[in-house]
Amino acid sequence: MLNRPRTYNVLNILMKFHAFPSETMDKFCFVECLVPVGAGAPPNHHAGETESFYVIDGQIGFMVDGKEILAGPGDHVAIPDGAVHAFQAVGDKPARLLIINAPGHMHDRFFTGIGQPLPEGQTELPEPSEPDIPSVLSIAEKVGMTFVAPDETPA
C-alpha cells in the first residue's frame, strides 16, 4: 500500500483509487467514481493508454469518436487507444462507475494532479467548485492528454 491519498475531488467527481499502477506491476490504474448529474469529462484523447468504463448505477452518456452511447448499470464502454471521447452523468441521480486505465500512469498523474485530496472513506459527493481551467490544461499537456472542442478532430 502506498502512503498517499486515494480519494479525490476531480472536476466535482468523487474518485477513489482502488489500485495505482505501481501496485499492479505498472499494468493498470483502477478507479471508482461517483459522478453528479451534469459532471464528467470533456472531449479528449490520448495515445498510449486505453480506457474502459463499467457503469454500476445511474446513466452515463458517452461520446466515442463521434458516436453517442447511453450506458446504464451493467454496461461496459471501451475507449480505443487515441479515440476522442467524453462522458457525462445524465438522468435524475448521480452515476457510479469503474474505470480501468492501462497502463494507467498518465491517468494517475492527471487525476491526482488536478484533483483535491479528500478524507479517506468519504463516500458523499464533494462540494461543487469551479475547476482551474488553466491548471487542468497545463497538467493535461504535461501528461500527454489533449482536450478538443466537441466539433474538432485530432490532428
Rosetta constraint file for C-alpha pairs under 8 A:
AtomPair CA 1 CA 23 HARMONIC 7.39 0.50
AtomPair CA 5 CA 117 HARMONIC 6.15 0.50
AtomPair CA 5 CA 118 HARMONIC 7.60 0.50
AtomPair CA 5 CA 120 HARMONIC 7.28 0.50
AtomPair CA 6 CA 15 HARMONIC 7.95 0.50
AtomPair CA 6 CA 16 HARMONIC 5.60 0.50
AtomPair CA 6 CA 17 HARMONIC 4.97 0.50
AtomPair CA 6 CA 18 HARMONIC 7.39 0.50
AtomPair CA 6 CA 117 HARMONIC 7.58 0.50
AtomPair CA 6 CA 120 HARMONIC 6.91 0.50
AtomPair CA 7 CA 14 HARMONIC 7.13 0.50
AtomPair CA 7 CA 15 HARMONIC 5.57 0.50
AtomPair CA 7 CA 16 HARMONIC 4.44 0.50
AtomPair CA 7 CA 17 HARMONIC 6.35 0.50
AtomPair CA 7 CA 117 HARMONIC 5.90 0.50
AtomPair CA 7 CA 118 HARMONIC 5.37 0.50
AtomPair CA 7 CA 119 HARMONIC 6.83 0.50
AtomPair CA 7 CA 120 HARMONIC 5.93 0.50
AtomPair CA 7 CA 121 HARMONIC 7.70 0.50
AtomPair CA 7 CA 122 HARMONIC 7.44 0.50
AtomPair CA 8 CA 13 HARMONIC 7.92 0.50
AtomPair CA 8 CA 14 HARMONIC 5.92 0.50
AtomPair CA 8 CA 15 HARMONIC 5.15 0.50
AtomPair CA 8 CA 16 HARMONIC 6.56 0.50
AtomPair CA 8 CA 112 HARMONIC 7.13 0.50
AtomPair CA 8 CA 115 HARMONIC 5.50 0.50
AtomPair CA 8 CA 116 HARMONIC 5.29 0.50
AtomPair CA 8 CA 117 HARMONIC 4.40 0.50
AtomPair CA 8 CA 118 HARMONIC 5.11 0.50
AtomPair CA 9 CA 13 HARMONIC 5.52 0.50
AtomPair CA 9 CA 14 HARMONIC 5.04 0.50
AtomPair CA 9 CA 15 HARMONIC 6.31 0.50
AtomPair CA 9 CA 115 HARMONIC 5.18 0.50
AtomPair CA 9 CA 116 HARMONIC 5.14 0.50
AtomPair CA 9 CA 117 HARMONIC 6.47 0.50
AtomPair CA 9 CA 118 HARMONIC 6.64 0.50
AtomPair CA 9 CA 126 HARMONIC 6.28 0.50
AtomPair CA 10 CA 14 HARMONIC 6.54 0.50
AtomPair CA 10 CA 15 HARMONIC 6.69 0.50
AtomPair CA 10 CA 111 HARMONIC 6.36 0.50
AtomPair CA 10 CA 112 HARMONIC 7.84 0.50
AtomPair CA 10 CA 114 HARMONIC 6.47 0.50
AtomPair CA 10 CA 115 HARMONIC 4.37 0.50
AtomPair CA 10 CA 116 HARMONIC 6.76 0.50
AtomPair CA 11 CA 39 HARMONIC 7.39 0.50
AtomPair CA 11 CA 40 HARMONIC 7.46 0.50
AtomPair CA 11 CA 115 HARMONIC 7.20 0.50
AtomPair CA 11 CA 129 HARMONIC 7.80 0.50
AtomPair CA 11 CA 130 HARMONIC 7.86 0.50
AtomPair CA 11 CA 131 HARMONIC 6.17 0.50
AtomPair CA 12 CA 35 HARMONIC 7.53 0.50
AtomPair CA 12 CA 36 HARMONIC 7.46 0.50
AtomPair CA 12 CA 39 HARMONIC 6.89 0.50
AtomPair CA 12 CA 125 HARMONIC 7.49 0.50
AtomPair CA 12 CA 126 HARMONIC 6.27 0.50
AtomPair CA 12 CA 127 HARMONIC 7.30 0.50
AtomPair CA 12 CA 128 HARMONIC 5.48 0.50
AtomPair CA 12 CA 129 HARMONIC 6.66 0.50
AtomPair CA 13 CA 33 HARMONIC 6.54 0.50
AtomPair CA 13 CA 34 HARMONIC 5.85 0.50
AtomPair CA 13 CA 35 HARMONIC 4.92 0.50
AtomPair CA 13 CA 36 HARMONIC 6.71 0.50
AtomPair CA 13 CA 39 HARMONIC 7.03 0.50
AtomPair CA 13 CA 40 HARMONIC 7.36 0.50
AtomPair CA 13 CA 125 HARMONIC 6.97 0.50
AtomPair CA 13 CA 126 HARMONIC 7.30 0.50
AtomPair CA 14 CA 33 HARMONIC 5.52 0.50
AtomPair CA 14 CA 34 HARMONIC 5.07 0.50
AtomPair CA 14 CA 35 HARMONIC 6.66 0.50
AtomPair CA 14 CA 123 HARMONIC 7.67 0.50
AtomPair CA 14 CA 124 HARMONIC 7.63 0.50
AtomPair CA 14 CA 125 HARMONIC 5.73 0.50
AtomPair CA 14 CA 126 HARMONIC 6.48 0.50
AtomPair CA 15 CA 31 HARMONIC 6.47 0.50
AtomPair CA 15 CA 32 HARMONIC 5.78 0.50
AtomPair CA 15 CA 33 HARMONIC 4.62 0.50
AtomPair CA 15 CA 34 HARMONIC 6.72 0.50
AtomPair CA 16 CA 31 HARMONIC 5.56 0.50
AtomPair CA 16 CA 32 HARMONIC 5.15 0.50
AtomPair CA 16 CA 33 HARMONIC 6.38 0.50
AtomPair CA 17 CA 29 HARMONIC 7.66 0.50
AtomPair CA 17 CA 30 HARMONIC 6.06 0.50
AtomPair CA 17 CA 31 HARMONIC 4.48 0.50
AtomPair CA 17 CA 32 HARMONIC 6.48 0.50
AtomPair CA 18 CA 29 HARMONIC 7.95 0.50
AtomPair CA 18 CA 30 HARMONIC 5.51 0.50
AtomPair CA 18 CA 31 HARMONIC 5.62 0.50
AtomPair CA 18 CA 32 HARMONIC 7.13 0.50
AtomPair CA 19 CA 23 HARMONIC 6.04 0.50
AtomPair CA 19 CA 24 HARMONIC 6.94 0.50
AtomPair CA 19 CA 28 HARMONIC 7.84 0.50
AtomPair CA 19 CA 29 HARMONIC 5.57 0.50
AtomPair CA 19 CA 30 HARMONIC 5.00 0.50
AtomPair CA 19 CA 31 HARMONIC 7.04 0.50
AtomPair CA 20 CA 24 HARMONIC 6.81 0.50
AtomPair CA 20 CA 28 HARMONIC 7.10 0.50
AtomPair CA 20 CA 29 HARMONIC 4.85 0.50
AtomPair CA 20 CA 30 HARMONIC 6.65 0.50
AtomPair CA 20 CA 104 HARMONIC 7.63 0.50
AtomPair CA 20 CA 108 HARMONIC 6.90 0.50
AtomPair CA 21 CA 25 HARMONIC 6.53 0.50
AtomPair CA 21 CA 26 HARMONIC 4.42 0.50
AtomPair CA 21 CA 27 HARMONIC 5.94 0.50
AtomPair CA 21 CA 28 HARMONIC 5.02 0.50
AtomPair CA 21 CA 29 HARMONIC 5.01 0.50
AtomPair CA 21 CA 103 HARMONIC 6.84 0.50
AtomPair CA 21 CA 104 HARMONIC 5.85 0.50
AtomPair CA 21 CA 105 HARMONIC 6.20 0.50
AtomPair CA 21 CA 108 HARMONIC 7.64 0.50
AtomPair CA 22 CA 26 HARMONIC 5.22 0.50
AtomPair CA 24 CA 28 HARMONIC 6.18 0.50
AtomPair CA 24 CA 29 HARMONIC 7.62 0.50
AtomPair CA 26 CA 103 HARMONIC 6.18 0.50
AtomPair CA 26 CA 104 HARMONIC 7.59 0.50
AtomPair CA 26 CA 105 HARMONIC 7.71 0.50
AtomPair CA 27 CA 102 HARMONIC 5.93 0.50
AtomPair CA 27 CA 103 HARMONIC 4.58 0.50
AtomPair CA 27 CA 104 HARMONIC 7.04 0.50
AtomPair CA 28 CA 100 HARMONIC 6.57 0.50
AtomPair CA 28 CA 101 HARMONIC 5.48 0.50
AtomPair CA 28 CA 102 HARMONIC 4.28 0.50
AtomPair CA 28 CA 103 HARMONIC 4.30 0.50
AtomPair CA 28 CA 104 HARMONIC 4.74 0.50
AtomPair CA 28 CA 105 HARMONIC 7.70 0.50
AtomPair CA 29 CA 99 HARMONIC 7.96 0.50
AtomPair CA 29 CA 100 HARMONIC 5.62 0.50
AtomPair CA 29 CA 101 HARMONIC 5.16 0.50
AtomPair CA 29 CA 102 HARMONIC 6.45 0.50
AtomPair CA 29 CA 103 HARMONIC 6.82 0.50
AtomPair CA 29 CA 104 HARMONIC 4.66 0.50
AtomPair CA 29 CA 105 HARMONIC 7.35 0.50
AtomPair CA 29 CA 107 HARMONIC 7.63 0.50
AtomPair CA 29 CA 108 HARMONIC 6.88 0.50
AtomPair CA 30 CA 98 HARMONIC 7.28 0.50
AtomPair CA 30 CA 99 HARMONIC 5.87 0.50
AtomPair CA 30 CA 100 HARMONIC 4.74 0.50
AtomPair CA 30 CA 101 HARMONIC 6.74 0.50
AtomPair CA 31 CA 98 HARMONIC 5.73 0.50
AtomPair CA 31 CA 99 HARMONIC 5.17 0.50
AtomPair CA 31 CA 100 HARMONIC 6.52 0.50
AtomPair CA 32 CA 96 HARMONIC 7.30 0.50
AtomPair CA 32 CA 97 HARMONIC 5.86 0.50
AtomPair CA 32 CA 98 HARMONIC 4.53 0.50
AtomPair CA 32 CA 99 HARMONIC 6.35 0.50
AtomPair CA 33 CA 95 HARMONIC 7.95 0.50
AtomPair CA 33 CA 96 HARMONIC 5.55 0.50
AtomPair CA 33 CA 97 HARMONIC 5.31 0.50
AtomPair CA 33 CA 98 HARMONIC 6.22 0.50
AtomPair CA 33 CA 99 HARMONIC 7.70 0.50
AtomPair CA 34 CA 94 HARMONIC 6.54 0.50
AtomPair CA 34 CA 95 HARMONIC 5.77 0.50
AtomPair CA 34 CA 96 HARMONIC 4.63 0.50
AtomPair CA 34 CA 97 HARMONIC 6.78 0.50
AtomPair CA 34 CA 125 HARMONIC 6.91 0.50
AtomPair CA 35 CA 39 HARMONIC 6.12 0.50
AtomPair CA 35 CA 40 HARMONIC 6.76 0.50
AtomPair CA 35 CA 89 HARMONIC 6.13 0.50
AtomPair CA 35 CA 94 HARMONIC 5.33 0.50
AtomPair CA 35 CA 95 HARMONIC 5.11 0.50
AtomPair CA 35 CA 96 HARMONIC 6.26 0.50
AtomPair CA 35 CA 97 HARMONIC 7.99 0.50
AtomPair CA 35 CA 125 HARMONIC 7.84 0.50
AtomPair CA 36 CA 89 HARMONIC 6.32 0.50
AtomPair CA 36 CA 93 HARMONIC 7.12 0.50
AtomPair CA 36 CA 94 HARMONIC 4.35 0.50
AtomPair CA 36 CA 95 HARMONIC 6.56 0.50
AtomPair CA 36 CA 125 HARMONIC 7.37 0.50
AtomPair CA 37 CA 88 HARMONIC 7.34 0.50
AtomPair CA 37 CA 89 HARMONIC 4.69 0.50
AtomPair CA 37 CA 90 HARMONIC 5.24 0.50
AtomPair CA 37 CA 91 HARMONIC 6.69 0.50
AtomPair CA 37 CA 92 HARMONIC 7.00 0.50
AtomPair CA 37 CA 93 HARMONIC 6.22 0.50
AtomPair CA 37 CA 94 HARMONIC 5.27 0.50
AtomPair CA 37 CA 95 HARMONIC 7.32 0.50
AtomPair CA 38 CA 88 HARMONIC 5.88 0.50
AtomPair CA 38 CA 89 HARMONIC 5.45 0.50
AtomPair CA 38 CA 90 HARMONIC 6.20 0.50
AtomPair CA 39 CA 88 HARMONIC 5.43 0.50
AtomPair CA 39 CA 89 HARMONIC 5.89 0.50
AtomPair CA 40 CA 86 HARMONIC 7.45 0.50
AtomPair CA 40 CA 87 HARMONIC 5.26 0.50
AtomPair CA 40 CA 88 HARMONIC 4.18 0.50
AtomPair CA 40 CA 89 HARMONIC 6.30 0.50
AtomPair CA 41 CA 86 HARMONIC 5.29 0.50
AtomPair CA 41 CA 87 HARMONIC 5.31 0.50
AtomPair CA 41 CA 88 HARMONIC 6.53 0.50
AtomPair CA 42 CA 85 HARMONIC 7.76 0.50
AtomPair CA 42 CA 86 HARMONIC 5.09 0.50
AtomPair CA 42 CA 87 HARMONIC 6.85 0.50
AtomPair CA 42 CA 147 HARMONIC 7.05 0.50
AtomPair CA 42 CA 148 HARMONIC 7.89 0.50
AtomPair CA 43 CA 63 HARMONIC 7.89 0.50
AtomPair CA 43 CA 84 HARMONIC 6.16 0.50
AtomPair CA 43 CA 85 HARMONIC 5.14 0.50
AtomPair CA 43 CA 86 HARMONIC 4.42 0.50
AtomPair CA 43 CA 87 HARMONIC 7.84 0.50
AtomPair CA 43 CA 147 HARMONIC 5.81 0.50
AtomPair CA 43 CA 148 HARMONIC 5.55 0.50
AtomPair CA 43 CA 149 HARMONIC 6.73 0.50
AtomPair CA 43 CA 150 HARMONIC 6.22 0.50
AtomPair CA 44 CA 84 HARMONIC 5.29 0.50
AtomPair CA 44 CA 85 HARMONIC 5.60 0.50
AtomPair CA 44 CA 86 HARMONIC 6.51 0.50
AtomPair CA 44 CA 145 HARMONIC 6.85 0.50
AtomPair CA 44 CA 146 HARMONIC 5.39 0.50
AtomPair CA 44 CA 147 HARMONIC 4.18 0.50
AtomPair CA 44 CA 148 HARMONIC 5.62 0.50
AtomPair CA 45 CA 82 HARMONIC 5.38 0.50
AtomPair CA 45 CA 83 HARMONIC 5.65 0.50
AtomPair CA 45 CA 84 HARMONIC 4.64 0.50
AtomPair CA 45 CA 85 HARMONIC 6.45 0.50
AtomPair CA 45 CA 145 HARMONIC 5.98 0.50
AtomPair CA 45 CA 146 HARMONIC 5.47 0.50
AtomPair CA 45 CA 147 HARMONIC 6.66 0.50
AtomPair CA 45 CA 148 HARMONIC 7.91 0.50
AtomPair CA 45 CA 154 HARMONIC 7.93 0.50
AtomPair CA 46 CA 81 HARMONIC 7.01 0.50
AtomPair CA 46 CA 82 HARMONIC 4.94 0.50
AtomPair CA 46 CA 83 HARMONIC 7.36 0.50
AtomPair CA 46 CA 84 HARMONIC 7.97 0.50
AtomPair CA 46 CA 144 HARMONIC 6.22 0.50
AtomPair CA 46 CA 145 HARMONIC 4.83 0.50
AtomPair CA 46 CA 146 HARMONIC 6.35 0.50
AtomPair CA 47 CA 81 HARMONIC 5.76 0.50
AtomPair CA 47 CA 82 HARMONIC 4.60 0.50
AtomPair CA 47 CA 144 HARMONIC 7.48 0.50
AtomPair CA 47 CA 145 HARMONIC 7.84 0.50
AtomPair CA 48 CA 81 HARMONIC 6.24 0.50
AtomPair CA 48 CA 82 HARMONIC 7.26 0.50
AtomPair CA 49 CA 81 HARMONIC 5.77 0.50
AtomPair CA 49 CA 82 HARMONIC 7.65 0.50
AtomPair CA 49 CA 101 HARMONIC 6.45 0.50
AtomPair CA 49 CA 102 HARMONIC 5.33 0.50
AtomPair CA 49 CA 103 HARMONIC 6.05 0.50
AtomPair CA 49 CA 104 HARMONIC 6.65 0.50
AtomPair CA 49 CA 106 HARMONIC 7.53 0.50
AtomPair CA 50 CA 78 HARMONIC 7.89 0.50
AtomPair CA 50 CA 79 HARMONIC 6.14 0.50
AtomPair CA 50 CA 80 HARMONIC 5.85 0.50
AtomPair CA 50 CA 81 HARMONIC 4.82 0.50
AtomPair CA 50 CA 82 HARMONIC 7.81 0.50
AtomPair CA 50 CA 101 HARMONIC 5.73 0.50
AtomPair CA 50 CA 102 HARMONIC 5.35 0.50
AtomPair CA 50 CA 103 HARMONIC 7.54 0.50
AtomPair CA 51 CA 78 HARMONIC 6.13 0.50
AtomPair CA 51 CA 79 HARMONIC 5.14 0.50
AtomPair CA 51 CA 80 HARMONIC 7.14 0.50
AtomPair CA 51 CA 81 HARMONIC 7.58 0.50
AtomPair CA 51 CA 99 HARMONIC 6.99 0.50
AtomPair CA 51 CA 100 HARMONIC 5.79 0.50
AtomPair CA 51 CA 101 HARMONIC 4.58 0.50
AtomPair CA 51 CA 102 HARMONIC 6.57 0.50
AtomPair CA 52 CA 76 HARMONIC 7.23 0.50
AtomPair CA 52 CA 77 HARMONIC 5.90 0.50
AtomPair CA 52 CA 78 HARMONIC 4.43 0.50
AtomPair CA 52 CA 79 HARMONIC 5.97 0.50
AtomPair CA 52 CA 99 HARMONIC 5.61 0.50
AtomPair CA 52 CA 100 HARMONIC 5.17 0.50
AtomPair CA 52 CA 101 HARMONIC 6.50 0.50
AtomPair CA 53 CA 76 HARMONIC 5.60 0.50
AtomPair CA 53 CA 77 HARMONIC 5.15 0.50
AtomPair CA 53 CA 78 HARMONIC 6.29 0.50
AtomPair CA 53 CA 97 HARMONIC 6.67 0.50
AtomPair CA 53 CA 98 HARMONIC 5.68 0.50
AtomPair CA 53 CA 99 HARMONIC 4.68 0.50
AtomPair CA 53 CA 100 HARMONIC 6.66 0.50
AtomPair CA 54 CA 73 HARMONIC 7.93 0.50
AtomPair CA 54 CA 74 HARMONIC 6.71 0.50
AtomPair CA 54 CA 75 HARMONIC 5.83 0.50
AtomPair CA 54 CA 76 HARMONIC 4.47 0.50
AtomPair CA 54 CA 77 HARMONIC 6.54 0.50
AtomPair CA 54 CA 97 HARMONIC 5.46 0.50
AtomPair CA 54 CA 98 HARMONIC 5.09 0.50
AtomPair CA 54 CA 99 HARMONIC 6.56 0.50
AtomPair CA 55 CA 59 HARMONIC 7.45 0.50
AtomPair CA 55 CA 60 HARMONIC 7.54 0.50
AtomPair CA 55 CA 71 HARMONIC 6.90 0.50
AtomPair CA 55 CA 72 HARMONIC 5.85 0.50
AtomPair CA 55 CA 73 HARMONIC 4.97 0.50
AtomPair CA 55 CA 74 HARMONIC 5.68 0.50
AtomPair CA 55 CA 75 HARMONIC 5.56 0.50
AtomPair CA 55 CA 76 HARMONIC 6.55 0.50
AtomPair CA 55 CA 95 HARMONIC 7.52 0.50
AtomPair CA 55 CA 96 HARMONIC 6.17 0.50
AtomPair CA 55 CA 97 HARMONIC 4.32 0.50
AtomPair CA 55 CA 98 HARMONIC 6.48 0.50
AtomPair CA 56 CA 72 HARMONIC 7.45 0.50
AtomPair CA 56 CA 73 HARMONIC 4.74 0.50
AtomPair CA 56 CA 74 HARMONIC 6.01 0.50
AtomPair CA 56 CA 75 HARMONIC 7.98 0.50
AtomPair CA 56 CA 95 HARMONIC 7.48 0.50
AtomPair CA 56 CA 96 HARMONIC 5.28 0.50
AtomPair CA 56 CA 97 HARMONIC 5.16 0.50
AtomPair CA 56 CA 98 HARMONIC 7.32 0.50
AtomPair CA 57 CA 72 HARMONIC 6.68 0.50
AtomPair CA 57 CA 73 HARMONIC 4.93 0.50
AtomPair CA 57 CA 94 HARMONIC 7.96 0.50
AtomPair CA 57 CA 95 HARMONIC 5.27 0.50
AtomPair CA 57 CA 96 HARMONIC 4.98 0.50
AtomPair CA 57 CA 97 HARMONIC 6.96 0.50
AtomPair CA 58 CA 72 HARMONIC 5.96 0.50
AtomPair CA 58 CA 73 HARMONIC 6.47 0.50
AtomPair CA 58 CA 89 HARMONIC 7.61 0.50
AtomPair CA 58 CA 90 HARMONIC 7.71 0.50
AtomPair CA 58 CA 91 HARMONIC 7.22 0.50
AtomPair CA 58 CA 93 HARMONIC 6.30 0.50
AtomPair CA 58 CA 94 HARMONIC 6.11 0.50
AtomPair CA 58 CA 95 HARMONIC 4.14 0.50
AtomPair CA 58 CA 96 HARMONIC 6.47 0.50
AtomPair CA 59 CA 70 HARMONIC 6.97 0.50
AtomPair CA 59 CA 71 HARMONIC 5.67 0.50
AtomPair CA 59 CA 72 HARMONIC 4.63 0.50
AtomPair CA 59 CA 73 HARMONIC 7.22 0.50
AtomPair CA 59 CA 89 HARMONIC 5.86 0.50
AtomPair CA 59 CA 90 HARMONIC 5.53 0.50
AtomPair CA 59 CA 91 HARMONIC 6.26 0.50
AtomPair CA 59 CA 94 HARMONIC 7.97 0.50
AtomPair CA 59 CA 95 HARMONIC 5.79 0.50
AtomPair CA 60 CA 70 HARMONIC 5.96 0.50
AtomPair CA 60 CA 71 HARMONIC 5.28 0.50
AtomPair CA 60 CA 72 HARMONIC 6.54 0.50
AtomPair CA 60 CA 87 HARMONIC 6.46 0.50
AtomPair CA 60 CA 88 HARMONIC 5.52 0.50
AtomPair CA 60 CA 89 HARMONIC 4.42 0.50
AtomPair CA 60 CA 90 HARMONIC 5.65 0.50
AtomPair CA 60 CA 95 HARMONIC 6.84 0.50
AtomPair CA 61 CA 68 HARMONIC 7.11 0.50
AtomPair CA 61 CA 69 HARMONIC 5.81 0.50
AtomPair CA 61 CA 70 HARMONIC 4.59 0.50
AtomPair CA 61 CA 71 HARMONIC 6.28 0.50
AtomPair CA 61 CA 87 HARMONIC 5.49 0.50
AtomPair CA 61 CA 88 HARMONIC 5.30 0.50
AtomPair CA 61 CA 89 HARMONIC 6.24 0.50
AtomPair CA 61 CA 90 HARMONIC 6.43 0.50
AtomPair CA 62 CA 68 HARMONIC 5.79 0.50
AtomPair CA 62 CA 69 HARMONIC 4.97 0.50
AtomPair CA 62 CA 70 HARMONIC 6.21 0.50
AtomPair CA 62 CA 71 HARMONIC 7.40 0.50
AtomPair CA 62 CA 85 HARMONIC 7.17 0.50
AtomPair CA 62 CA 86 HARMONIC 5.70 0.50
AtomPair CA 62 CA 87 HARMONIC 4.33 0.50
AtomPair CA 62 CA 88 HARMONIC 6.65 0.50
AtomPair CA 63 CA 67 HARMONIC 5.38 0.50
AtomPair CA 63 CA 68 HARMONIC 4.64 0.50
AtomPair CA 63 CA 69 HARMONIC 6.17 0.50
AtomPair CA 63 CA 84 HARMONIC 7.89 0.50
AtomPair CA 63 CA 85 HARMONIC 5.23 0.50
AtomPair CA 63 CA 86 HARMONIC 5.15 0.50
AtomPair CA 63 CA 87 HARMONIC 6.30 0.50
AtomPair CA 64 CA 68 HARMONIC 6.66 0.50
AtomPair CA 64 CA 69 HARMONIC 7.70 0.50
AtomPair CA 64 CA 79 HARMONIC 6.91 0.50
AtomPair CA 64 CA 83 HARMONIC 6.70 0.50
AtomPair CA 64 CA 84 HARMONIC 5.96 0.50
AtomPair CA 64 CA 85 HARMONIC 4.43 0.50
AtomPair CA 64 CA 86 HARMONIC 6.79 0.50
AtomPair CA 65 CA 83 HARMONIC 5.76 0.50
AtomPair CA 65 CA 84 HARMONIC 5.05 0.50
AtomPair CA 65 CA 85 HARMONIC 6.09 0.50
AtomPair CA 66 CA 84 HARMONIC 7.68 0.50
AtomPair CA 66 CA 85 HARMONIC 7.85 0.50
AtomPair CA 71 CA 75 HARMONIC 5.61 0.50
AtomPair CA 71 CA 76 HARMONIC 7.55 0.50
AtomPair CA 71 CA 77 HARMONIC 7.75 0.50
AtomPair CA 79 CA 83 HARMONIC 6.46 0.50
AtomPair CA 79 CA 85 HARMONIC 7.26 0.50
AtomPair CA 84 CA 153 HARMONIC 7.75 0.50
AtomPair CA 84 CA 154 HARMONIC 7.59 0.50
AtomPair CA 89 CA 94 HARMONIC 6.66 0.50
AtomPair CA 89 CA 95 HARMONIC 5.93 0.50
AtomPair CA 90 CA 94 HARMONIC 7.83 0.50
AtomPair CA 90 CA 95 HARMONIC 7.88 0.50
AtomPair CA 100 CA 104 HARMONIC 7.68 0.50
AtomPair CA 101 CA 107 HARMONIC 6.86 0.50
AtomPair CA 104 CA 108 HARMONIC 5.98 0.50
AtomPair CA 105 CA 109 HARMONIC 6.20 0.50
AtomPair CA 106 CA 110 HARMONIC 6.08 0.50
AtomPair CA 106 CA 143 HARMONIC 5.52 0.50
AtomPair CA 106 CA 144 HARMONIC 7.14 0.50
AtomPair CA 106 CA 145 HARMONIC 8.00 0.50
AtomPair CA 107 CA 111 HARMONIC 5.78 0.50
AtomPair CA 108 CA 112 HARMONIC 6.00 0.50
AtomPair CA 109 CA 113 HARMONIC 5.53 0.50
AtomPair CA 109 CA 143 HARMONIC 6.94 0.50
AtomPair CA 110 CA 114 HARMONIC 6.14 0.50
AtomPair CA 110 CA 139 HARMONIC 6.38 0.50
AtomPair CA 110 CA 140 HARMONIC 6.29 0.50
AtomPair CA 110 CA 143 HARMONIC 6.58 0.50
AtomPair CA 111 CA 115 HARMONIC 5.67 0.50
AtomPair CA 112 CA 116 HARMONIC 7.39 0.50
AtomPair CA 112 CA 117 HARMONIC 7.85 0.50
AtomPair CA 113 CA 139 HARMONIC 6.80 0.50
AtomPair CA 114 CA 135 HARMONIC 7.30 0.50
AtomPair CA 114 CA 136 HARMONIC 5.92 0.50
AtomPair CA 114 CA 139 HARMONIC 7.14 0.50
AtomPair CA 118 CA 122 HARMONIC 6.98 0.50
AtomPair CA 131 CA 136 HARMONIC 7.56 0.50
AtomPair CA 132 CA 136 HARMONIC 6.20 0.50
AtomPair CA 133 CA 137 HARMONIC 6.09 0.50
AtomPair CA 134 CA 138 HARMONIC 6.07 0.50
AtomPair CA 135 CA 139 HARMONIC 6.12 0.50
AtomPair CA 136 CA 140 HARMONIC 6.05 0.50
AtomPair CA 137 CA 141 HARMONIC 6.14 0.50
AtomPair CA 137 CA 147 HARMONIC 7.74 0.50
AtomPair CA 138 CA 142 HARMONIC 6.31 0.50
AtomPair CA 139 CA 143 HARMONIC 6.31 0.50
AtomPair CA 140 CA 144 HARMONIC 6.09 0.50
AtomPair CA 140 CA 145 HARMONIC 4.82 0.50
AtomPair CA 140 CA 146 HARMONIC 6.49 0.50
AtomPair CA 140 CA 147 HARMONIC 7.96 0.50
AtomPair CA 141 CA 145 HARMONIC 5.67 0.50
AtomPair CA 141 CA 146 HARMONIC 6.49 0.50
AtomPair CA 148 CA 152 HARMONIC 5.93 0.50
AtomPair CA 148 CA 153 HARMONIC 7.28 0.50
AtomPair CA 148 CA 154 HARMONIC 7.39 0.50
